[in-house]
Amino acid sequence: MPPLPAPVAFLLLNLSQWENMFWGMAALQNFTVILWVFGAIYLLAFTQKIGGALVVAVAATLTSGNGLLVWPVGFALLLFQVILKDRPSPKPLLFWTLGTLISIPLYFLNYKSPPGNPPARGSFTDLIGGWFAFIGSAVEALPIRPVIGSCILFGGIILLIVLAVCLHILRKWLNHKSLSSSDYFFLATAAFLVGTGVIVAWTRTGFGINTLITSRYKLYSLLLLVVLYTYVVGEIQASVKKWILSIGLLFSLVLMWCSYLTYLGDTIGLRQYLITSQFNWTHPDNNPTVTIDSVSSQYIDLYPAFYDSALTTIFGSAQQPTIPLQLTKIPGGYELVNMTSPSLGLDDSGAYIVARSAKRTYLFPVRQNQGSVRRALIQPANLFTTGFRSTISSAELDAGLYQLFVLTMSEGKSTLSPTNQTLTSSGPPVTTTAKNW
């Protein structure tokens, strides 16, 4: 029916996925593995061909660790099709089994667990709660508190609905009705999404349950809602369908609007972090001259940034009235808080921290103070309030004594204000946490 795509688009294309949308590496991994896995399942469920599905499954395996789930999920799908005689030949199952026996051992050949993984996984209750929170993380965007509790509750409800649909499909089979391609597709995609939740809970709960509802994982919760919605709409009677369509449309619109308000600060913060990181990378000296190594210059075109027109201000003298700034030493760095600067809106307008030593100058983003999302539902212009805060890690600064300034951008104009605050950095640590890339 024509209204079907609208809730799907609103559920997927919203700021709940701000990391996947604006962080290149997260997008390459999380979006691409879904593309390959869903593509492989689609080919197995809706076609009789196996070659393309095998190629796409290998691509999923090479993209992300949870892509390995495509093999057991695909095996179960093919096995049911053979048993229920929806596939005339067992050869595709044999080919898939061979692909499984080759791909999974090769993936783990010389595999070493990343040293940064937590030593403890948490209790059984923590794991179950983390799994539910992962599945229900989509509702973090709604102004319902406590956040973790609402995610766990919603995840439990979604899992019950998934189970109910699975029982509906089982009853079709018990009544000797043929399973449709949509039945197979739902069972396989739901198994992959729910199974991914189990894996993430098992490997990430030790970092804290908040890690399981982070933005880059939202895709799986939102996709499970989409899979449920599309399947239910296709199965229910026409007399009820308009109500499901209306409820789906209303829920998706509310979720999209709330996600805009809830995650707008995060989205702007990530953008400004990336832009200021470009400044810090290309200005290693205490002058406005851009410095980039010859190898990088062959592959990278610098992004046109707001600071291009403010370089004279950044490296010049501060002449504006002093802006009050509270500086607090925290483990690994400093926290900077201001409660008086006016909110300057969206995009690149607003305040930035300039840290200047005798050798070089750094530029750091700030986070505008944010008001109540509930109040902003009606008046979104009131989302941001006066003041800002920023966290500067000592690892991001060369050793030295730094004077702190506030760079303010407004309508393309820049001003530099003193804060009468300084901080001392001992420089990046000699040893850093081991990485798995």
PAMARFI-347488 format. One record per residue (C-alpha): x negated, y, z negated; residue in one letter; residue number from 1. Coordinates in pm, whole numbers, plus 50000, padded with zeros to 5 digits. Example, Ala and Ser with C-alpha at 12.3 -4.5 7.8 and 13.67 -1.06 7.14 Angstrom:
REM residues 2
[lokol [48770 49550 49220] A 1]
[lokol [48633 49894 49286] S 2]
This chain:
REM residues 437
[lokol [50000 50000 50000] M 1]
[lokol [49873 50356 50071] P 2]
[lokol [49844 50466 49703] P 3]
[lokol [49610 50173 49624] L 4]
[lokol [49272 50339 49708] P 5]
[lokol [49333 50654 49500] A 6]
[lokol [49287 50506 49149] P 7]
[lokol [48989 50303 49272] V 8]
[lokol [48813 50616 49396] A 9]
[lokol [48891 50810 49079] F 10]
[lokol [48770 50525 48856] L 11]
[lokol [48437 50486 49035] L 12]
[lokol [48352 50838 49151] L 13]
[lokol [48338 51028 48823] N 14]
[lokol [48072 51165 48591] L 15]
[lokol [48081 50856 48367] S 16]
[lokol [47801 50737 48594] Q 17]
[lokol [47596 51054 48577] W 18]
[lokol [47269 50861 48543] E 19]
[lokol [47342 50638 48841] N 20]
[lokol [47450 50938 49047] M 21]
[lokol [47153 51165 48976] F 22]
[lokol [46869 50931 48876] W 23]
[lokol [46721 50768 49186] G 24]
[lokol [46577 50454 49027] M 25]
[lokol [46897 50378 48833] A 26]
[lokol [47103 50423 49150] A 27]
[lokol [46877 50195 49354] L 28]
[lokol [46904 49917 49098] Q 29]
[lokol [47258 49936 48964] N 30]
[lokol [47449 50030 49279] F 31]
[lokol [47248 49804 49509] T 32]
[lokol [47273 49486 49303] V 33]
[lokol [47651 49533 49290] I 34]
[lokol [47659 49577 49668] L 35]
[lokol [47467 49252 49725] W 36]
[lokol [47654 49045 49464] V 37]
[lokol [48000 49161 49569] F 38]
[lokol [47899 49118 49933] G 39]
[lokol [47790 48758 49873] A 40]
[lokol [48110 48678 49679] I 41]
[lokol [48323 48837 49951] Y 42]
[lokol [48157 48624 50220] L 43]
[lokol [48209 48308 50014] L 44]
[lokol [48571 48389 49928] A 45]
[lokol [48697 48524 50258] F 46]
[lokol [48485 48342 50520] T 47]
[lokol [48361 47994 50589] Q 48]
[lokol [48008 48107 50673] K 49]
[lokol [47723 48043 50429] I 50]
[lokol [47414 48188 50600] G 51]
[lokol [47497 48555 50541] G 52]
[lokol [47598 48487 50182] A 53]
[lokol [47265 48317 50113] L 54]
[lokol [47069 48612 50256] V 55]
[lokol [47269 48864 50052] V 56]
[lokol [47233 48652 49736] A 57]
[lokol [46854 48651 49777] V 58]
[lokol [46867 49031 49812] A 59]
[lokol [47067 49050 49487] A 60]
[lokol [46805 48833 49312] T 61]
[lokol [46524 49061 49427] L 62]
[lokol [46709 49376 49320] T 63]
[lokol [46788 49318 48953] S 64]
[lokol [46771 49046 48690] G 65]
[lokol [47148 49016 48659] N 66]
[lokol [47155 48946 49033] G 67]
[lokol [47058 48591 48935] L 68]
[lokol [47418 48543 48821] L 69]
[lokol [47526 48532 49185] V 70]
[lokol [47388 48177 49207] W 71]
[lokol [47591 48004 48930] P 72]
[lokol [47896 48215 49015] V 73]
[lokol [47868 48129 49383] G 74]
[lokol [47810 47762 49299] F 75]
[lokol [48128 47749 49090] A 76]
[lokol [48326 47926 49363] L 77]
[lokol [48208 47684 49633] L 78]
[lokol [48264 47383 49406] L 79]
[lokol [48626 47482 49343] F 80]
[lokol [48679 47543 49713] Q 81]
[lokol [48547 47196 49795] V 82]
[lokol [48749 47027 49519] I 83]
[lokol [49068 47210 49620] L 84]
[lokol [48995 47137 49988] K 85]
[lokol [48978 47505 50080] D 86]
[lokol [48645 47422 50245] R 87]
[lokol [48651 47136 50491] P 88]
[lokol [48284 47047 50440] S 89]
[lokol [48062 47023 50131] P 90]
[lokol [47755 47135 50331] K 91]
[lokol [47778 47501 50219] P 92]
[lokol [47773 47382 49857] L 93]
[lokol [47459 47178 49927] L 94]
[lokol [47289 47474 50096] F 95]
[lokol [47385 47700 49805] W 96]
[lokol [47252 47447 49554] T 97]
[lokol [46923 47434 49742] L 98]
[lokol [46906 47816 49742] G 99]
[lokol [46971 47817 49367] T 100]
[lokol [46699 47561 49297] L 101]
[lokol [46449 47767 49495] I 102]
[lokol [46542 48125 49400] S 103]
[lokol [46580 48100 49021] I 104]
[lokol [46248 47917 48954] P 105]
[lokol [46066 48156 49189] L 106]
[lokol [46212 48454 49002] Y 107]
[lokol [46072 48329 48672] F 108]
[lokol [45735 48222 48816] L 109]
[lokol [45468 48398 48607] N 110]
[lokol [45745 48598 48437] Y 111]
[lokol [45647 48776 48116] K 112]
[lokol [45897 48930 47880] S 113]
[lokol [45843 49310 47857] P 114]
[lokol [45651 49395 47535] P 115]
[lokol [45897 49678 47464] G 116]
[lokol [46192 49444 47412] N 117]
[lokol [46328 49436 47055] P 118]
[lokol [46206 49149 46838] P 119]
[lokol [46553 49100 46684] A 120]
[lokol [46879 49057 46878] R 121]
[lokol [47114 49131 46591] G 122]
[lokol [47371 48914 46421] S 123]
[lokol [47642 48717 46599] F 124]
[lokol [47891 48988 46506] T 125]
[lokol [47661 49253 46654] D 126]
[lokol [47634 49057 46979] L 127]
[lokol [48011 49014 47011] I 128]
[lokol [48069 49379 46927] G 129]
[lokol [47802 49483 47177] G 130]
[lokol [47960 49266 47447] W 131]
[lokol [48303 49416 47387] F 132]
[lokol [48159 49769 47379] A 133]
[lokol [47979 49709 47712] F 134]
[lokol [48301 49588 47876] I 135]
[lokol [48506 49875 47733] G 136]
[lokol [48250 50154 47766] S 137]
[lokol [48460 50333 48029] A 138]
[lokol [48678 50485 47755] V 139]
[lokol [48386 50669 47597] E 140]
[lokol [48492 50955 47824] A 141]
[lokol [48827 50988 47646] L 142]
[lokol [48837 51216 47339] P 143]
[lokol [48906 50924 47102] I 144]
[lokol [48694 50876 46793] R 145]
[lokol [48507 50679 46675] P 146]
[lokol [48347 50619 47015] V 147]
[lokol [48199 50275 46948] I 148]
[lokol [48519 50153 46786] G 149]
[lokol [48733 50265 47081] S 150]
[lokol [48494 50099 47328] C 151]
[lokol [48498 49772 47133] I 152]
[lokol [48879 49776 47107] L 153]
[lokol [48927 49858 47476] F 154]
[lokol [48672 49594 47575] G 155]
[lokol [48863 49334 47376] G 156]
[lokol [49188 49433 47547] I 157]
[lokol [49029 49416 47893] I 158]
[lokol [48884 49072 47821] L 159]
[lokol [49229 48951 47710] L 160]
[lokol [49380 49079 48036] I 161]
[lokol [49106 48906 48236] V 162]
[lokol [49183 48584 48049] L 163]
[lokol [49555 48628 48121] A 164]
[lokol [49487 48666 48493] V 165]
[lokol [49265 48357 48488] C 166]
[lokol [49548 48162 48320] L 167]
[lokol [49785 48292 48591] H 168]
[lokol [49553 48155 48859] I 169]
[lokol [49522 47825 48670] L 170]
[lokol [49899 47795 48657] R 171]
[lokol [49915 47844 49034] K 172]
[lokol [49678 47552 49075] W 173]
[lokol [49870 47335 48826] L 174]
[lokol [50186 47407 49025] N 175]
[lokol [50006 47275 49335] H 176]
[lokol [49989 47615 49501] K 177]
[lokol [49691 47700 49717] S 178]
[lokol [49452 47958 49577] L 179]
[lokol [49410 48261 49799] S 180]
[lokol [49084 48429 49896] S 181]
[lokol [49181 48709 49655] S 182]
[lokol [49209 48454 49372] D 183]
[lokol [48857 48327 49439] Y 184]
[lokol [48722 48680 49476] F 185]
[lokol [48874 48792 49146] F 186]
[lokol [48750 48489 48954] L 187]
[lokol [48396 48525 49087] A 188]
[lokol [48360 48903 49051] T 189]
[lokol [48515 48900 48703] A 190]
[lokol [48279 48618 48600] A 191]
[lokol [47981 48819 48726] F 192]
[lokol [48085 49139 48547] L 193]
[lokol [48174 48966 48220] V 194]
[lokol [47856 48754 48244] G 195]
[lokol [47647 49067 48295] T 196]
[lokol [47799 49200 47973] G 197]
[lokol [47684 48888 47789] V 198]
[lokol [47329 48923 47925] I 199]
[lokol [47303 49294 47844] V 200]
[lokol [47440 49239 47493] A 201]
[lokol [47192 48955 47437] W 202]
[lokol [46889 49153 47557] T 203]
[lokol [46979 49507 47444] R 204]
[lokol [47177 49486 47119] T 205]
[lokol [46848 49496 46925] G 206]
[lokol [46797 49854 47049] F 207]
[lokol [47129 49957 46889] G 208]
[lokol [47486 49918 47005] I 209]
[lokol [47489 50274 47144] N 210]
[lokol [47249 50154 47412] T 211]
[lokol [47521 49927 47552] L 212]
[lokol [47754 50213 47643] I 213]
[lokol [47492 50424 47816] T 214]
[lokol [47587 50586 48146] S 215]
[lokol [47392 50355 48377] R 216]
[lokol [47592 50056 48245] Y 217]
[lokol [47932 50224 48292] K 218]
[lokol [47954 50088 48647] L 219]
[lokol [48030 49737 48519] Y 220]
[lokol [48312 49848 48291] S 221]
[lokol [48464 50066 48563] L 222]
[lokol [48432 49793 48825] L 223]
[lokol [48608 49544 48601] L 224]
[lokol [48898 49791 48575] L 225]
[lokol [48899 49824 48955] V 226]
[lokol [48893 49446 49011] V 227]
[lokol [49178 49398 48763] L 228]
[lokol [49382 49681 48911] Y 229]
[lokol [49351 49569 49273] T 230]
[lokol [49426 49206 49193] Y 231]
[lokol [49730 49282 48976] V 232]
[lokol [49874 49522 49234] V 233]
[lokol [49841 49252 49499] G 234]
[lokol [50011 48986 49285] E 235]
[lokol [50301 49155 49109] I 236]
[lokol [50653 49184 49242] Q 237]
[lokol [50752 49482 49452] A 238]
[lokol [50998 49606 49189] S 239]
[lokol [50717 49649 48934] V 240]
[lokol [50443 49750 49174] K 241]
[lokol [50533 50120 49182] K 242]
[lokol [50500 50138 48804] W 243]
[lokol [50159 49973 48804] I 244]
[lokol [50049 50205 49085] L 245]
[lokol [50173 50508 48892] S 246]
[lokol [50010 50399 48564] I 247]
[lokol [49684 50323 48746] G 248]
[lokol [49687 50660 48917] L 249]
[lokol [49763 50848 48595] L 250]
[lokol [49498 50661 48393] F 251]
[lokol [49231 50710 48660] S 252]
[lokol [49304 51082 48688] L 253]
[lokol [49287 51129 48310] V 254]
[lokol [48964 50930 48291] L 255]
[lokol [48808 51127 48576] M 256]
[lokol [48901 51463 48421] W 257]
[lokol [48784 51364 48074] C 258]
[lokol [48457 51226 48212] S 259]
[lokol [48392 51561 48380] Y 260]
[lokol [48424 51741 48049] L 261]
[lokol [48247 51476 47839] T 262]
[lokol [47944 51425 48063] Y 263]
[lokol [47903 51764 48230] L 264]
[lokol [47638 51865 47976] G 265]
[lokol [47450 51539 48031] D 266]
[lokol [47464 51581 48407] T 267]
[lokol [47335 51938 48399] I 268]
[lokol [47071 51835 48146] G 269]
[lokol [46939 51558 48370] L 270]
[lokol [46927 51787 48673] R 271]
[lokol [46741 52056 48484] Q 272]
[lokol [46504 51801 48330] Y 273]
[lokol [46411 51676 48679] L 274]
[lokol [46361 52030 48811] I 275]
[lokol [46149 52145 48517] T 276]
[lokol [45947 51823 48540] S 277]
[lokol [45866 51918 48899] Q 278]
[lokol [45743 52255 48773] F 279]
[lokol [45522 52095 48506] N 280]
[lokol [45380 51849 48759] W 281]
[lokol [45299 52112 49022] T 282]
[lokol [45169 52388 48791] H 283]
[lokol [44884 52233 48589] P 284]
[lokol [44712 52570 48549] D 285]
[lokol [44817 52896 48391] N 286]
[lokol [44914 53064 48718] N 287]
[lokol [45201 53051 48970] P 288]
[lokol [45002 52865 49235] T 289]
[lokol [45153 52530 49332] V 290]
[lokol [44908 52242 49303] T 291]
[lokol [44985 51901 49449] I 292]
[lokol [44742 51622 49540] D 293]
[lokol [44681 51542 49906] S 294]
[lokol [44832 51193 49889] V 295]
[lokol [45159 51305 49730] S 296]
[lokol [45192 51595 49971] S 297]
[lokol [45211 51347 50261] Q 298]
[lokol [45521 51179 50117] Y 299]
[lokol [45696 51442 49907] I 300]
[lokol [45862 51769 49995] D 301]
[lokol [45909 51975 49681] L 302]
[lokol [46270 52049 49596] Y 303]
[lokol [46360 52419 49624] P 304]
[lokol [46409 52520 49262] A 305]
[lokol [46552 52811 49068] F 306]
[lokol [46208 52891 48927] Y 307]
[lokol [46067 52971 49273] D 308]
[lokol [46202 53324 49241] S 309]
[lokol [46106 53347 48872] A 310]
[lokol [45735 53257 48883] L 311]
[lokol [45626 53614 48824] T 312]
[lokol [45851 53628 48518] T 313]
[lokol [45741 53288 48383] I 314]
[lokol [45372 53375 48396] F 315]
[lokol [45421 53742 48306] G 316]
[lokol [45462 53926 47978] S 317]
[lokol [45775 53900 47765] A 318]
[lokol [45938 54241 47735] Q 319]
[lokol [46292 54161 47628] Q 320]
[lokol [46426 54165 47270] P 321]
[lokol [46330 53867 47058] T 322]
[lokol [46561 53564 47078] I 323]
[lokol [46591 53381 46745] P 324]
[lokol [46474 53021 46762] L 325]
[lokol [46465 52768 46480] Q 326]
[lokol [46171 52528 46514] L 327]
[lokol [46172 52194 46330] T 328]
[lokol [45903 51926 46335] K 329]
[lokol [46051 51583 46409] I 330]
[lokol [45882 51245 46465] P 331]
[lokol [45699 51264 46797] G 332]
[lokol [45773 51628 46868] G 333]
[lokol [45979 51936 46789] Y 334]
[lokol [46346 52034 46789] E 335]
[lokol [46437 52390 46889] L 336]
[lokol [46777 52538 46803] V 337]
[lokol [46942 52869 46890] N 338]
[lokol [47294 52958 46779] M 339]
[lokol [47340 53307 46925] T 340]
[lokol [47259 53310 47299] S 341]
[lokol [47573 53343 47512] P 342]
[lokol [47686 53058 47734] S 343]
[lokol [47580 53133 48090] L 344]
[lokol [47783 52875 48280] G 345]
[lokol [47691 52592 48513] L 346]
[lokol [47436 52503 48780] D 347]
[lokol [47091 52654 48707] D 348]
[lokol [47215 52950 48507] S 349]
[lokol [47122 52956 48142] G 350]
[lokol [46819 52936 47918] A 351]
[lokol [46491 52745 47946] Y 352]
[lokol [46199 52710 47708] I 353]
[lokol [45858 52834 47822] V 354]
[lokol [45562 52696 47626] A 355]
[lokol [45235 52875 47704] R 356]
[lokol [44884 52804 47581] S 357]
[lokol [44551 52951 47685] A 358]
[lokol [44517 52678 47951] K 359]
[lokol [44862 52614 48099] R 360]
[lokol [45234 52685 48092] T 361]
[lokol [45520 52436 48060] Y 362]
[lokol [45888 52475 48139] L 363]
[lokol [46150 52275 47945] F 364]
[lokol [46529 52251 47978] P 365]
[lokol [46776 52312 47696] V 366]
[lokol [47119 52170 47622] R 367]
[lokol [47398 52422 47582] Q 368]
[lokol [47601 52375 47267] N 369]
[lokol [47928 52205 47355] Q 370]
[lokol [48268 52259 47198] G 371]
[lokol [48558 52019 47155] S 372]
[lokol [48647 51816 47464] V 373]
[lokol [49010 51807 47344] R 374]
[lokol [49033 52186 47351] R 375]
[lokol [48856 52200 47685] A 376]
[lokol [49116 51969 47844] L 377]
[lokol [49341 52271 47887] I 378]
[lokol [49075 52542 47902] Q 379]
[lokol [48764 52387 48063] P 380]
[lokol [48591 52726 48071] A 381]
[lokol [48558 52696 47692] N 382]
[lokol [48362 52371 47709] L 383]
[lokol [48026 52537 47637] F 384]
[lokol [47980 52766 47340] T 385]
[lokol [47705 53005 47229] T 386]
[lokol [47359 52871 47155] G 387]
[lokol [47145 52585 47276] F 388]
[lokol [46905 52318 47155] R 389]
[lokol [46603 52144 47303] S 390]
[lokol [46366 51865 47208] T 391]
[lokol [46001 51879 47314] I 392]
[lokol [45791 51566 47284] S 393]
[lokol [45426 51609 47187] S 394]
[lokol [45345 51350 47454] A 395]
[lokol [45461 51597 47721] E 396]
[lokol [45210 51864 47616] L 397]
[lokol [44835 51884 47648] D 398]
[lokol [44657 51950 47321] A 399]
[lokol [44668 52313 47218] G 400]
[lokol [44853 52597 47046] L 401]
[lokol [45163 52711 47238] Y 402]
[lokol [45362 53031 47220] Q 403]
[lokol [45732 52978 47283] L 404]
[lokol [45947 53200 47504] F 405]
[lokol [46301 53181 47640] V 406]
[lokol [46348 53219 48014] L 407]
[lokol [46703 53329 48098] T 408]
[lokol [46847 53287 48448] M 409]
[lokol [47162 53479 48533] S 410]
[lokol [47295 53559 48882] E 411]
[lokol [46956 53491 49036] G 412]
[lokol [46775 53727 48797] K 413]
[lokol [46522 53612 48540] S 414]
[lokol [46408 53754 48209] T 415]
[lokol [46147 53630 47960] L 416]
[lokol [46205 53685 47589] S 417]
[lokol [45972 53621 47295] P 418]
[lokol [46077 53399 47004] T 419]
[lokol [45786 53467 46764] N 420]
[lokol [45747 53090 46733] Q 421]
[lokol [45448 52869 46806] T 422]
[lokol [45388 52497 46802] L 423]
[lokol [45073 52287 46800] T 424]
[lokol [45035 51969 47003] S 425]
[lokol [44764 51709 46960] S 426]
[lokol [44828 51593 47316] G 427]
[lokol [44959 51265 47458] P 428]
[lokol [44880 50954 47252] P 429]
[lokol [44580 50747 47356] V 430]
[lokol [44794 50432 47374] T 431]
[lokol [45150 50424 47500] T 432]
[lokol [45430 50170 47484] T 433]
[lokol [45380 49897 47741] A 434]
[lokol [45613 49918 48040] K 435]
[lokol [45753 49651 48268] N 436]
[lokol [45709 49841 48591] W 437]
